[in-house]
């Protein structure tokens, strides 16, 4: 019996999970090249239609921050600026799968190399869009995970997270990933334990390790593969202690914040994206101390309607509580294309 394998990562959503491992890293299916460029174009159009239909179905079953993520993906798939280069490559002789991958990979690089955490974290959404269409092109269906599984791999797609039933438990352990990603936000709002940053080797362990139970400690950022009986017992005690502390803390959330001497203290939240408020009960805070707006500035300046929707979402959530909005923080180490010099 192999020795337990212990790995360290970064907590992204606190909690504990015990269960079998499920490999997220995809097995690449082969694409059958079509006879003509016209057929290749039709194949890609059909695959994009399949992906948009899947997203539309998911949107109907979700709300709040999850729906916002899916609506972003749907809007991207319906944007000719995203799909146009792929169709142009098909017209030049490339097969649909290579044309789509090339076009999306170029977009993904732009997100990954951004100097803003927000946009770097959105790269996973672009990879999700890419892979959904590639799966549709190859008729490849994602394998089903067992109930209570701990998902592990390079990263996890937002759609995979939203299609998973977490009511039976489970968790997420990623070699890469980001605590600022959409999935991390979703995990925190739904109480799904998650760690990121296990490293390039990560869970690349022996089959004996991968076949057994895993213990995910997303409070401290660790995972144990092939644990001993003593480690399992200690883990369960830590899990019970965490649950008790969490339940006790929740009893204080709606109470006013005051010092021991009775002085009231205003407690406000800082947000970097409107979706951040979806996981916060407004009764547990005194409004928004700072709403950053860097998320609005990507490859182009936002129009008035885009800004209006973002600000309105947060203001409606806050009700009569104050919201401080930093309308722009650009220049110096924060250049904005088309705006700063």
Residue, then its C-alpha position, 0 to 999 in steps of 0.5 A: x500500500x503506497x504512502x499517503x500523498x499530501x499536496x498543498x495549494x491555495x484555498x479558494x472556497x473554505x470547507x472540507x470534502x471526502x470522496x473519490x477523485x474525478x479527473x477533469x483533464x479531457x481526453x482529446x477526441x478526433x475530428x473527422x475532416x469534411x470534404x469541402x470548405x462549405x461542409x467545414x463551415x456548416x460543421x462549425x455553425x452547427x457546433x456553435x448552435x449546439x453550444x449556444x443552445x446548451x448555454x441557453x438551457x443552463x441560463x433558464x435553470x440559474x440566476x444571479x451570478x451564475x446567469x451573468x457568467x452564462x450570459x457573457x459566454x452566450x454573448x461571446x458565442x453570438x459575437x461575429x468578432x469572435x467567430x469571424x476569424x474562425x470562419x475566415x480560416x475555414x475559407x482559407x482551407x483549414x478544418x473547422x476544429x483547427x480554425x476554431x481552436x486557433x481563433x479562440x486560443x488567440x483570444x485566450x492569450x489576450x486574457x491570460x496576458x492582461x495586467x488586470x487580475x479580473x481579465x486574467x481570471x476570465x480566461x477560463x470562461x474563454x477556454x470553456x467557450x472554446x471547449x464546448x464548441x470543440x466537444x460539439x464538433x467531435x460529438x464528445x460528451x463529458x464523462x459523468x462524475x460519481x456523487x460526492x467526487x472531488x474534481x481534479x485537473x488543470x482547471x474547471x469550466x464554469x459550465x461543468x461546475x453549474x451542471x454538477x449536483x453538489x448536494x451530495x458533497x464533493x469539492x474541487x482541487x486544481x493544479x492551476x486555477x484562480x481564487x478570483x475566477x468565476x468558478x471560485x466565486x460560484x464555489x464560495x456562494x454555494x459552499x463548495x470546498x475548492x483549492x487552486x495552485x497545486x502546481x504543474x505536477x499537482x495530482x499527477x500521482x500513481x494509479x494507486x493514489x488516484x483510485x482511492x479516497x481523497x481528503x480535501x481541506x480547503x480551509x488550509x489549502x491541502x489534499x491527501x491522497x490514499x490517507x491512513x485511517x488515522x488521517x481520515x479520523x483527524x480529517x473528520x474531526x477538523x471538518x466537524x469543527x469547521x462546520x460548528x465554527x461556521x454555524x456559530x459565526x453565522x449567528x453574528x452576521x445580522x447583528x450590528x458591529x460594535x466594539x466592547x465599549x459599545x461604539x458602532x463600527x461601519x462594515x462595508x464590502x469592497x467589490x471588483x465586479x457586480x456579481x460579487x454582491x450575489x453571494x452577500x446578504x445585504x443585511x450583513x453589511x453597511x453597504x459598499x465601501x468601494x466598487x472598482x470598475x476596472x472590469x468594465x475596461x477590456x479591449x474597448x471602452x464601455x458604452x453608457x448602457x454597459x456602465x448603467x447596468x453594472x452600477x444599477x445592479x449594485x445600487x438595487x442590491x444595496x437599497x438605501x445603503x451607501x455605495x461608493x463607486x470609483x468610476x475609473x482608475x487608469x494610467x501609470x501601471x493601469x493602462x486602458x487601451x484607447x483611453x490612456x496614453 
